[in-house]
Amino acid sequence: MILCLATPDGTEEVPVHCAAAGGYGSEEISLSQSLLARLVAGTADLGAVESWGRSNGGLGTPEPPVREALLRGWTEP
């Protein structure tokens, strides 16, 4: 899906991958929701997420522990 963010410089459209039902643990879901809330509030660094996606997006979906570690890093203040 595409997430549309309003920034001081205008609207930014960012591709976002979302979890399908099943296969994701409650911790990963909670971290994902926290990251989304921080993105909406403007308190998360979207650049870090974009940078990771540009560098690693073509490698496939990381394993759950790696995804959780990434999400933890992106949701920390």
BELGI-V5238 format. One record per pair of residues at least 24 apart in sequence whose ideal C-beta (glycine too) atoms are under 7 Angstrom apart, sorted by the first residue. I is the first residue (numbers start at 1). J is the second residue. D is the distance in whole Angstrom. If there is no record, write none. Layout:
i,j,d
I,J,D
I,J,D
//
This chain:
i,j,d
14,46,7
25,64,6
27,68,6
28,64,6
28,67,6
28,68,5
28,71,7
31,68,6
31,71,4
31,72,6
31,75,6
32,71,6
34,75,5
35,71,6
35,74,5
35,75,5
38,75,6
44,74,6
44,75,7
48,74,6
49,74,6
//
